[in-house]
């Protein structure tokens, strides 16, 4: 059994995907790019972009009665690995030890011209 999670506090693509799915005790959050809930793309520094992405993820997790402390797996997609040093400075501020398992993947491009996308898997809160 699976349950769809939705919130107006994060970007939505209802005709394409669920913001998150809860299944078998886990919350699978769809990849989030640096876009506000109104669809405005956040430009600026890597820190600004990560802040928006993590705000989206936090809002979706909250809608599923969970939070960042429940995250067990993170996947980060970037369009340029040169972003990683700055991303690695801000990323740990969102999590406590033990940090979630994580992987970073460089891709040619991301939706909406974004340079960073992050998805997470969390335990149900």
C-alpha positions as CSV (number, residue, x, y, z in Angstrom):
1,X,0.0,0.0,0.0
2,X,1.2,3.5,-0.7
3,X,-0.1,7.0,0.2
4,X,0.6,10.2,-1.7
5,X,1.8,13.2,0.3
6,X,1.0,16.7,-0.9
7,X,1.5,20.3,0.4
8,X,1.0,23.7,-1.0
9,X,4.3,24.8,0.8
10,X,6.5,23.1,-1.9
11,X,6.4,23.1,-5.7
12,X,3.9,20.7,-7.2
13,X,3.6,18.9,-10.5
14,X,0.4,17.0,-9.8
15,X,-0.1,15.9,-13.3
16,X,3.4,14.3,-13.4
17,X,4.4,13.1,-10.0
18,X,3.7,13.0,-6.2
19,X,5.7,15.2,-4.0
20,X,6.2,12.2,-1.8
21,X,5.0,8.6,-1.4
22,X,4.7,6.8,2.0
23,X,5.1,3.1,1.7
24,X,6.2,0.3,4.0
25,X,7.4,2.7,6.7
26,X,9.4,5.0,4.4
27,X,8.8,8.4,2.9
28,X,10.1,8.8,-0.6
29,X,10.4,12.5,-1.4
30,X,10.6,13.4,-5.1
31,X,13.6,15.3,-6.3
32,X,13.4,18.9,-5.4
33,X,15.1,21.7,-7.3
34,X,15.6,25.3,-6.2
35,X,12.1,26.5,-7.0
36,X,9.6,28.2,-4.7
37,X,6.1,26.9,-4.2
38,X,4.8,29.5,-6.7
39,X,7.2,28.2,-9.4
40,X,9.8,30.9,-9.2
41,X,13.3,29.6,-9.8
42,X,15.7,30.7,-7.0
43,X,19.0,32.1,-8.5
44,X,22.0,33.2,-6.6
45,X,24.5,31.3,-4.6
46,X,24.8,27.6,-4.0
47,X,23.8,28.3,-0.4
48,X,20.6,30.1,-1.6
49,X,19.7,27.2,-3.9
50,X,20.3,24.5,-1.2
51,X,18.3,26.6,1.3
52,X,15.3,26.6,-1.0
53,X,15.6,22.9,-1.8
54,X,15.8,21.9,1.8
55,X,12.9,24.2,2.6
56,X,10.8,22.3,0.0
57,X,12.0,19.0,1.4
58,X,11.2,20.0,5.0
59,X,7.7,21.2,4.0
60,X,7.0,17.8,2.3
61,X,8.3,15.8,5.2
62,X,6.2,17.9,7.6
63,X,3.1,17.1,5.5
64,X,4.1,13.4,6.2
65,X,4.5,14.1,9.9
66,X,8.3,13.7,9.7
67,X,11.4,16.0,9.6
68,X,15.0,16.0,8.5
69,X,16.0,13.9,11.5
70,X,14.1,11.1,9.9
71,X,16.1,11.2,6.7
72,X,18.2,8.0,6.0
73,X,19.2,8.5,2.4
74,X,20.0,11.6,0.2
75,X,20.7,11.7,-3.5
76,X,22.2,15.0,-4.9
77,X,22.3,15.8,-8.6
78,X,24.4,18.7,-9.8
79,X,25.1,19.9,-13.3
80,X,28.7,20.9,-12.4
81,X,30.9,19.1,-9.8
82,X,32.5,22.4,-9.0
83,X,29.3,23.2,-7.0
84,X,30.2,20.4,-4.5
85,X,32.7,22.2,-2.2
86,X,30.1,25.0,-1.5
87,X,27.3,22.5,-1.3
88,X,29.3,20.4,1.2
89,X,29.7,23.5,3.4
90,X,26.0,24.1,3.8
91,X,24.7,20.5,3.5
92,X,25.8,19.3,7.0
93,X,23.9,22.2,8.7
94,X,20.6,20.5,7.9
95,X,21.4,17.1,9.4
96,X,22.8,15.7,12.7
97,X,25.0,12.7,13.2
98,X,24.7,10.0,12.2
99,X,24.4,11.7,8.8
100,X,22.1,10.1,6.2
101,X,23.8,7.9,3.6
102,X,24.4,10.1,0.6
103,X,25.5,10.1,-3.0
104,X,26.2,12.9,-5.5
105,X,25.8,12.5,-9.2
106,X,26.8,14.9,-12.0
107,X,24.2,15.2,-14.8
108,X,24.0,17.1,-18.0
109,X,20.9,19.1,-17.1
110,X,18.0,19.3,-14.6
111,X,14.4,20.4,-14.8
112,X,13.7,24.1,-15.1
113,X,17.3,24.9,-15.8
114,X,18.2,24.1,-12.1
115,X,21.8,23.3,-11.2
116,X,21.0,21.3,-8.1
117,X,18.3,18.6,-7.3
118,X,18.0,16.7,-4.1
119,X,15.8,13.7,-3.2
120,X,15.5,12.0,0.1
121,X,14.2,8.8,1.7
122,X,13.0,9.1,5.3
123,X,11.6,6.9,8.0
124,X,8.0,7.7,8.9
125,X,8.0,10.1,11.8
